[in-house]
Amino acid sequence: MNESSFSELNIQPEILKAIQEMGFEAPTSIQESCIPLILSGVDLVGQAQTGTGKTAAFGIPAIQKANRGSKAPSVLILCPTRELAIQVTGELIKLAKYTDGIFTVPVYGGQPISRQLTALKKGAQIVVGTPGRVIDHLKRGTLKLGALEMVVLDEADEMLNMGFREDLEEILSFSKGKSQTVMFSATVPKAIQNIMKKWMENPEMVKVEGRAETAAGVDQYFMEVRDSMRTEAVSRVMDMANFKLALIFCNTKRLCDSLVQELQSRGYSSDALHGDMRQQVRDKVMNKFRNGQIDILVATDVAARGLDVDEIDVVFNYDIPNDPEYYVHRIGRTARAGRSGMAITFTSGRKKKQIRFIERMIRTELKPLPMPSTKEVQLSKMDHHIEDLLETLESGGLREYIDQLEPLAEGHFTPIEMAAALLKMRIERS
């Protein structure tokens, strides 16, 4: 596991403050490798997919290196789709929250060009755009790359697959010989190698690889649910399977705290474990979890290092981890000491790419698992209560209770009706 921190990567204090506020505790493998190299000014090719934290890997150096004193852009980031351009822009705005003089403007098709013209005219140090719309602005003269110092090609192989090769060549021709060129791509086919030879100078290669296989005995699933339904999905799985101990992983400290509040409001004994907590508090939480005083522990990757509890029934990836190695570490918290275990990763929409990437890295296919319906949960709860009832019947010691119920049985109610009423009361209270 990655043991470094963002503070060791020569990142400016104002960016570190934003990272801290976003709740991230430690860099992913791609961030740890790429940030110092990009800051040093070399051309770089990062072989990594969505879900590895690559946006921050190039976004942090882009913000740090952007020329705050110029209205003309010093960084251009190209993305294959408007959705990715919007996503990258949002991440950069968060990372630059405390950095004065850095404005990021997205330019993409499907948005009125007049709005983009106004934003570019005001001045932007970083421009994020799709190739077609960037070329449109270059031809209009509304985007000038004379002050460009860095070009980033995000998901370069996707741009080539979508037929943007000529557009990329045209855009890169504006900065040839002047700009640092950074490229991120899931694969490095011949077409990408040709771009590297033509437009990059002795590029450094950084590749994220799966270095570990997942533990045996863990049944691995993905569950497709909207983000707003993830807590409901946790509740239904916990109730249906009657799990005693669960571990939930989130990518940020902030989400850990808010999720704990949601779970507690639903009646689960839950607590958080993350880097903002003093060691004394962490130890106290861990002891409660080991002793079964907490049903559900919600943790970040860094805080859960060294977590050693044998009885964990299920691990939920509330957020998809930013590194396949983190995934291996997370699900290894269950199925310990010869026991079996379950791991459920929530996904939706574009996040499915991250699941596919993890599957390739760990060489294991995650099985689909539908979210249980309320009816299924209700029936399962009833089954669990009936099992408890049978166990109580077999253990005996019922004479004093029989004495209390016999008068009712002599009245209007049959013994089976009384048993049904007691079962109903128990289910409704659980």
N, C-alpha and C positions, 0 to 999 in steps of 0.2 A: 504494500500500500504506500501511496505517496505520503511522505512525512514532512514536506516543506510547508511554508506558509507564504502568503502573498507578499508579506513584508520583506522577504528575502530576495525578491525579484527586481529590486531597484525601481519599484513603482512609486510615483509621486504621492505625497501624503493625502492630497485632496481626492485622488482616485481611490486610494486605500480606504478613505472615509466612506466613499460611496459603496465600495465592495462590502465593507462592514455593515452598512445600513441595509444592503440587499440580502444580508444574512449568510453569505458564503464564507466558509471557514478555511478552506484550503484549495489550492489550484489543482485542476485535473492534470493528467499526464501531458496532454497536448499543450495546456497553458504553461506548465512548468518548463517544458522544452522550448516552446516557441517565443514566449514573451521576451526573454533576454536576447535571443537571436535577432528578433525583429527590431528591438531597441538598439542593437549594435549596428543596424543599417544594412545587413546582408540580405540578398534575395533569398527567398525561402519557399519551399513546397511542403505543405503539411498534408499528409495523407490521412484524412479523418472525415467522419460522417457527422451529420446532424446528431446531437446528443452527446458529443464528447466535450462540449464547452469551447468549441472553436471560435465562436463569435467574440468572446472575451479574449481569446488568444491573440486575435489581431486587433480587436477593438481597443483594448487597453493601450497597446503601443501607438495605435492611430491617434488616440486622444492626446497622449503624452508628446507625440512628435509633431502634431498639427501646429501650424504657424498662427499663433493667436493675434499677431499684429497685422495680418493681411485679410482683406475681404475676399480675395480669390481663394478657391479651395486648394489645400495642400495635400489632401487625401481623397482619393476616389475609390469607392468600394462598389464592385459590380456583382449583381445577384441575378440568377436566372428567372425569378418570378417576383411579381409585385408583393406576394405574401411574405417571401423571405426578406425583401427589401424593407418592408414595414417592420418585420420582427427585428432585423439588425438595427434599424434606426432607433426603435424603442429601447433596445439594450444599450446602445451608445449614449442615448439621452440620460438614462439612469446612471451609467458609469461616469458621465461628465457633469453630474449634478452640482458638484462643488468646485468644478474647474471653470474659472472665469474665461470668457473670450472664445469659447468653443461652441459653435452652432452646427448642428447636423441637419441637412436638408435631404429628404427623399425625393427622387424623381422617377416616376414610373407611369406606364400607360394606364388608362382607366380613370385617371384623376385630371380635372381641368388643368390645362397647361398654364393658364393665367395665374393660378395659385402658386405654381412652381416658379414662374417668372418673377413674381413679387418676392418670394423667399430668396431666390438666387441674387436678385438685385440688392437686397438688404445686406448680403454677404454671408458666406458659409465657409467654414474651414474644412468641413467634411461633407462630401456628397455621396449618398448611397443611391444607386439606381440600377434599373434594368438596361441592358445594352441598347435596345431600340430607342427608348426615350432619351438616353444619354446622347446618342448620335443625333437625335432630333434637336436637342439643345446646342450641340456643337455646331450643327449646320446653321442654326439661327443666330449663332454668336452669343447666345445667352449664357453659355457655359464655356469658360476659357480655362485651359489646362496649362497655361504658361508658368504658373507658380507651383505646379504639382511636384510633390516630393515622394509620394507613396501611392501605388496602385494595388488594390487587393481584389483578387478574383475568387469569389466565394462559390463553392460547388461548381468548379470549372468544368468538370466532366458533364454535368447537367446542362450547362450553357452550350457545350458542343453538341450534345445529343439533341438539343432544341434548335439547332441550326444557326447558332450565333457566332460561328467561327469568323466569318468575314467582318462582322460587327466588332468582335474583340480585336481583330488585327487592326481595324481602322482606329479604334479608340486607343490602343497601345501605341500606335504610330505617333500620337500627339505627345507621348512622354518618353519615347525611346531615347536612351542615353542620359536621361535626367532623373528618372524616378527609381526608387526602390520598388521591386515587384514581388508581391507575396501572393501565393496561390494555395487554396485549400480545395482538395478533391478527394472523393471517396476512392477513386481508382486513378491509375496513372497510365492510360493507354498511349499508343503511339502518337495520337493527335495532341495529347497533353505534352508529351516529350518534345514534339516539334515546336510547340509554343515556348517551352523551357529553353530550347537551343537558340531560338530566334530572339527572344525578348528578355531572357534572364542571364545574369552573369554569375557563373559558378554557384548556383543555388544550393543552399543547405537542404537536406531531405530529412523530414521528421515524420515518423510513421507510428500510429497508435496500433498496437497489436494486442490480442488477447494472450495473456501469459499464464493463465491458469484455467483449469477445468472446474466445473461446479462439483460440489460434494455429492456423493452417492446418497440415496435415500430421500432426496428432496423431490417432491412432485412439483414441477414448475408450470405455472399457468399465467396467461395474460387475460385481463378482463377489460372489455371495451365499455367504458362509461364516460359520460360528460364529467368535466372537472367538478361541477356543482353537485354531482351525485356520488362522489368518491366516499364521503363519510357515511352516507346511507349504505353504500355497498359494504363497507367495513362492518357496519352494524348487522346487516343481514347475514353475512358470512359467519360472523362470530356467534350469532344466535342460532343459525341453522346447524352449524357443526358443533355447537356447545364447547368451543375452545376455551381453555382456562387461561393460557398465557399467550399474548400476541406482541410482536415487535413491529412497529411501523416506522419506515424510513422516509424522511422528507429531505429535500435539498437545502432548505434554509432554516435558520433558527426561528425566524418570525413565523413561518408556517407551523413549525413544531408547537409553539405556544398557542396559536389560534386553534389548531386541531385538538389539543388537549382540552381546551375550553368547550369545544363542540362535543367531544366524547363525554366529558363530565356532565354536560347538560342532558345527555341521553342516558345517564345512569351508570356509565362505566367508570370503574376506578382507574384513573389514567394519570400519567405524569410525563414530563419532558426531560430529555437529556441532551444538552448541547453546550457549545463552547463558551457561552456567556455566563454559565453557572460556575460558582466556586467549587473547587474540588471536594470540599466538605459536603456541599449540597448534593453534588453528583453521587458521592459515596452513599449518602442517605437514601437517595432515590433508588440506586442499584440494590441496596439491601432490602428495600421494600419489595422490589420486583422479584428478587430471589426468594423472598419469604412468601410470595403470593399475595401480598397486601395490595399490589397493583396488578390489574388485569392486562392493561395495555400500556406499553412503554413506547413513547414517540421520540425518535432520536435522529440526529444528523450522523453522517458517516464518521466524522472525526471523533465525536463523543462516544460512539459505539465501539471504537477500537478496544480490543481486549475484553469485550463483553463475553462472559463465560457462564451461561445459564443453560443447563441441560434440558429443561422441561418446556422450552418454547415450542408451541404447537404450530404456529404460522407466522410467516414474515410477509408483511405488505409493503410493496414499493409504491407508496402514495404518490411520489414523484419518480419518474424513470431516472436512474442514476446517470450522472454526467460522464461516467467512465465504466467500461465493462468490468474492470478490475473491482470497482466498488460493488457491482452487482454480485460478483462471486463472493466477496467478503460479506455482503448483507445476507444472502440466502444461506450462507454457511453457519448462521446463528441458530438454525433449526436442524433437525435430524442429527442430533448429537448423542453420544453415548449409546449407539446402537439403535436409537429410536428413529421412526420415520417423521417426516415433516412436510409442510406445504409452503410454497412461495407464490404470491399473487402480485402481479405487476399491473397497475392501472394504465390504460392507454386510450387515446382517442385521436381521430383525424391524422394530422401530420406526424404525430408521435409514433405512429406505426413504423416509420422508418427507423426510429431508434431501437425498437424491438427487434427488427430484422438484423440490425447491426450487432446487437448483443448476441443474437442467436449464432451469427457467423463467428463471432469472437470466441464464444464458449463451446461451439460445435454441438449445440443442443437446441432442439426445437421446443419452444414454449407452446403448451396446449391451450386452445381457447376455453374459457370458462364463463358461461353466461351469469349475469347477476341474478341471484335467487329472487323469485317473486315473493310478494308478501304472503301469498297463500302457501307457497312451499315452506317459508319460514314458520308459519303458524302450525302446519302439519308436523314439521320436524320438532318444534317445541313440544307438541303434544306427545310425540313418540318418546322424547327424553323424559317427560313427566311420568308417562306410563311405565317406563323402565324403572324409574325411582319407586313408583308405586309397587311394582312386583318385588323389588328388592326389600321394601319395607314389609310386605306381606310375608315374605319368606323368612325374615329375621324374627318375626313374632313380637311378643310383648305388647299386644293390642288390647288386653282385657279392659283397662280403665277407659279406653276410648269407645269400646263396644258398649260399655255400660251407659255412656253418655248418649249414644245414638239409638239404642234399642227403643226408648219411648217414642222417638220420631218414626221408627219403622212400624210401630203398632198403630200409627195414625194414618194420614193421607198419603205418605210418601213411601215408595218402595226403596229397598237398599240400593238398587242400581241408580235411582234418581238422586239419592243422597251422595253417592260416590261421584256422579256426574257433576253435581253442584260444587263439591269440594275441588274436583279437578279444574272446573271452570274458574273458580276463585284463584286457584294457584297460578293458572296460566295467565290470567289477567293481571296479576300482581308481579309476574316475572318480567 
